């Protein structure tokens, strides 16, 4: 394919720096909001919740291109949409630029300035390259290949069509996750939606939580152990914490570790395969089953409760599903965890929990069905993830070809 060579144009020929400054009064009374940051991934402006500032400020008008001098290379470049009816402000580490609409399509320029092609140009023309703060003097002196306006619009249309396809794929995955989660919770609630004392199906019985434990009358816990920063290392015996507890799913990846010697002293806090780790703060009651194959066996952190279920009474996998998704548990937590900040989920609260308990064969049937739904969801996730990764990898390639005139 033949490459089109476009005439190089200085950014200073298509962008004019805006040099207005907001008044102190407009900042203090909230009339003019202040930029907090520009997101690297989406290039979106986020605003502060207050107007306090101790640094010099610049004014940004609707339709301006906003460039973070410090983080431009990371994608911190935005367009302040023309639909807004009042200006905003930013610190002097940002630059605000008025585009020449007769020569450049602002959205095309936005894509270009956030591309690898532009980073390569900056690396060549700016002393210190992309690590240098892109003040207006440096930025506006950079030459870029600039196609005619009608070609910019054609390229922009192609690029945005691909970006929309990627966004749609990501959205479909998120929607599928939410729908399956809603379905599972509804399914469990329909099965276990009983008030204590209600008549249960044949062969079911009410059991207190204590009756489902591996050792009747034994403490559910213990709670996990609190550790000092001086006891935390980057390798050793892993500490199982809140980040590892997903909604009925173990999240791999440990960040904190302790020494083998310390772990021996804390042997009563070890999590075994099949234990249920329950969050007692944050998302109260969120839980997961500890998977097999964790070696060395992790130590439980202080924000968790360990539940060791008697598998001849109740299946840990089903108990975990109930803790995560049934109305039965939600009612119990809402009743027992009161207050503006919601108190910790405790052993005492757990022991008050009354569970409608089906026979083991019925439990196995329920678990098998839930596993089949989860398996189908995982297959869908993998397919969507692979498609999303392919599309995401394709976008930089398309941008590179587009800005070289090879589309």
N, C-alpha and C positions, 0 to 999 in steps of 0.2 A: 504494500500500500504506500502510495506517495505521501510524503510528509509536506504539509503546507508551512511555508516560512512566513510568519507574520512580522510586521515591522515592530521593532522594539520601541516602547513608549515609557518615558519616565512616569512614575506614579504621581509626581508633582504636576503633570500635565492633565491628569484626569481627577485628581483629588486636591481640594483646597482645605488647609487646616482651619478649623474654627477656633478663634482666639477669644471668644467671649468668656466671661466669668460670672458666676451667680453671685448675688448679694448675700451677705451674712444673714440678713433678716429672712430672705426666702428659704434659706437652709434651716434656720432655727425654728421657723413657724411651720415647716413641713410642706410649704408650697412647692419646693423643688426637692424631689427625692434624690438620694445618692446611690450610685452603683456600689454594690457589695463585691460582686465579682462577675466574670463572664465564664460560663461553663466551658470546659475544654472539649467535651464530646459533642455537644449540640450547638455551641456558640450562642447561648442564650444569656441575656442580661438578668442578673438577680439584684434586687434593690435592698438597701438596709432598712431596718425597722425604725431608725431614728436619724436625725439630721446632725448629730454631733460630729465634728471634725476638727482636727488641729493642723491640717495640711492645706496647701493651696488647691483650688478647685477649678475645673473647666466646665463649660456648659455644653450640653448635647441636645440638639434639636431633632424632632422626628424626621426620619429619612437619612440621618447621618450614619456613616460607618464608624464604629467605635473599635479602637485597637488598644489592647493591653500591651504597653511597651515591654513589660517584663515577661509576659507569658504568651506573646503572639505566636511563637514557634510551637506552643502546645495546643493551639487552636482557640485561644481566647480573643476572638475577633467576632463582633456582632453587628447587626443592623438594628438601629433603634427605629422600630416600625413607624411608618408615616401615619398609621391610624391613631397614634397617640396625639392628644391635643395640647400637651405642655412639655416643656423641656425637663431634662434631668441633669444631674451633675456627677462628676467623677473626679478622683484625685489627679494630680499632675502626672501620675505614672500611666495615665491613659491619654489617648489622642482622639479627637473627634474631627471627622473629615466630611466635607461636602462633595458628593460625586458630581461630575459633569455628565448629566444625563444624555447629552448629545453624543457622547463618545463611549460611555461605559454603562452596561447594565449592572446595577449594584449587586444583585444576587449572584451574577456570574463572577464578579470580582471577589465577593465573599467566599465562594467556593475556591477560587484560585488562591487567595491569600492563605487559606487553611490547608493547602495541598503540599505534598512533598516537592512538587516542581518549584513552588515559591521558596520553600526552605532551602533548596539547592541554590537558587539565585541569591538569596540573602547571604548564604555561606560564602559565595564568591565575591559579592560586591561590598559587604559591610565588614569593616575591621572587627574581628572577634566573632563574626558569623552570628548564628542564631542565639548565642549566649549573651549577645550584646543587647542592652535595652533599646528597643526601636523607637527612639524619639522621632519627632516629625522630620527633623533635618536629615536623619539617616533614611527613614522610610521613604520619603518623597523623592530621594535621589536614586532609588533603585529602579532600573529599567526592567520592564516585563514585555513578553510578546503579547500583542493585543490584536485580536481579530476584529473585523468590522462589526458594527453593532448588530446587524441581522444575523451574523454567524454566532456571535455571543449568545443570542437568544435561542438559536437552534441547539447549540451545545448545552446550554442551561436546561432546556426541555429534556434532553436525553439523560443528563445527570440526575435531575430531580425525579424522573420516572423510575430510575434504578433505586434511588434513595427511598422513594415511596414504597417500592416493592420490598426492600429490606425492613422498613418500619412495619409494614403489614405483616410480614412473617413473624417478627418479634411480638407484635400485638396478638396474633393468633395463638402463639404459644402461651402468653400470659392469660388469655381468655380461657384456653383449654384447662390450664392449671386451676383457675378459679372455679370453673364449672364442675370439674371432677371433685374438687374439695367440697363444694356445696352439695354435690350428689352424695358423697360418702357420709357427710354429716347428717344429711336427711335420712339416708338409709339406716344409719345407726340409731338415730333418734326415733325412727318409726319402730325399731325392734325393741329398744330399751326405754321407751318413753312411759315410765311408770312412776307414780308417786308411791313412797314407802307405805305399805299397807294394802296397796291395790292387789286384786286377785291376779295371779300370774298364770301363764299357759301351763298345761299339764307337764309335770316333771321338772318345772322350774321351781326355784326357791329363793327367798331373800337371804342374803349373807351380809354380815358386816364386813367391812374392808379387812379387819383383823383376821377374819376367818379364811381369807384367801391367801394369807402369807405362808411362806415355806415353814415357818416355826410359829405356831399359834401363840398369841400373847407376847411374842417377841417384838422389840422395837422395829418399826417400819424402816427406820434410817440405818445408820445415822445420817444426819445432814453431812454435807461435805466439809472439808477442812479449810480453814482460812490460812493463807500463806503470806509471809512477808516477801517484799520485792527481792530481798537479799537471798531468798531461798529458791528463786526462779532462775532457770537456766535455759539455754537454747537447745539442749539435748538431754537425754536421760529417760526417766519414766514420765510419760505424758500425764498432764492434768486435764481431766474431762470437765469442760465448763459449759456455761450457757450457750456459747456459739456452736457447740457440737450437738445441741438438742434442737432438731427441726420438728416440724409438725408431723409426728409419727415417723420421723426419718432421722437416722444418724447422719450428722454432717461431718465428713472427714476433715482432717487438718488440725493438728494441735499447735498451739503457739507457746504454751508454757510447759516446762518440764522441771522435774526435781531429781536429785541424785538417788541412786539405788539405796544408799544408806538411809536417806530420809524416807524413802518409800517403805522400807522395812519397819520403820517406826510408825508409819501410818497405814499398816496393813489392814486395819479395820475399815478403811475408807476405799478399799479396792472395789472396782466394778467388774463383775463377772459376766460372761456371755449369758444373755437371757434376762439380766437385770433390767429394770425400767428406771431410767433417769428422768426425774420430774423437776421442772423449774418451779422454784418456790418464790421467785420474784420475776419482775418483767412481765412476760406473758404467762401468768400464773396457771399452772397445771399442764403446760405444754410438755410433752414427753416423747421419748423414743426408747426402743429396745436396744440394749447394747449388743452389737453384732459379734459374731465369732471372728477369730483371727487377729484380735488386737494383742500384740506382743511387743513389749511387756504390757501387762494389764494396767489400765489407767487408774489414777487416783481421782476421786470425785471432789470437785470444788465446793466451796461453801454455799453457793446459791442453788444447790441441787439436793434432792432427796432420793435415796436409793430404795427401790421397791423390789423385793425378791419374792416372787409369786410361787405358790405350790401348784405345779403344773398338773397335778391330779385333781385340782379343784377348779382352776381358772387358767386359761392360756394367756401367757404374758402378751402375746401379739394382740389379742382381743382386748385385754385390759388397757393396753396402750392406746388402741383406737378409741375406746370409750372415754379415756381421760382427755383425749384431744378433741373429740368431735360430737359428743352426745349432749342433748339438752339436759339429761339427768345430772351430769357433772356441772354444767353451766349453772343450773339452779342451785346446786350445792355450794359452788364457789361464790355466787352472788349473795347467798344467804350468810355464809360464814366469813367471807373476806370483805369486811365493810370498811368504811372510812374514805377520806378524800384521796388517799394514796394507795389504798388496798393493802392490807397487812400481808405478811409472808404466808405462803401456803405451808402449813405445819403438819406434823405427825398427828396432833390432836384433831385437826380439821379432817385429815384423811380417815382417821379411825371412826369418825361419825358417819362416814359415807356408807349408805346401804345400797347394795348392788343386786339387781335381779339376775339370778345365775341360771343359765340354761345347762342342760346336760353337756358333757364333753363332746359327744358326737355332733350336737347342734352347734357348739362353739367352733368345732373344726370346719363345719360346713360354711359358717359365716366368714371365718378367716380365709378359707379357700376362695370364696367369692370376692372378698375385698382384695386379696392378693392378685386375682385375675384382672380386676379393674385397674389396680396399680400397675400391673405389667403392661396392659394396653396403653396406659398413660405414659409409661417410660418409653415405649416404642414410638409413640407419637412425639414425645420430647426429643428423642434421638434424631428422628427424621427432620423435625423442624429445626433442631440445632444444627444438623449437617447442612440443611438448606440455607439457614441464616449465615453460617460460617462461610459457605461458598459465595453467597451474595456479598457479604461484608468484605471478603478478600477480593471480590471482583471490582468493588467501587474504587479503591485506590488505583487499580489498573486502568479502569475507564477514565478516571480523572487525569492520570498521567498521559494517556493517549489523547484525550480531549485537548489538554493544554499544550500538546505538541503538534496539534493539527492533524492527528492520525485517525480520527473517527470517520 
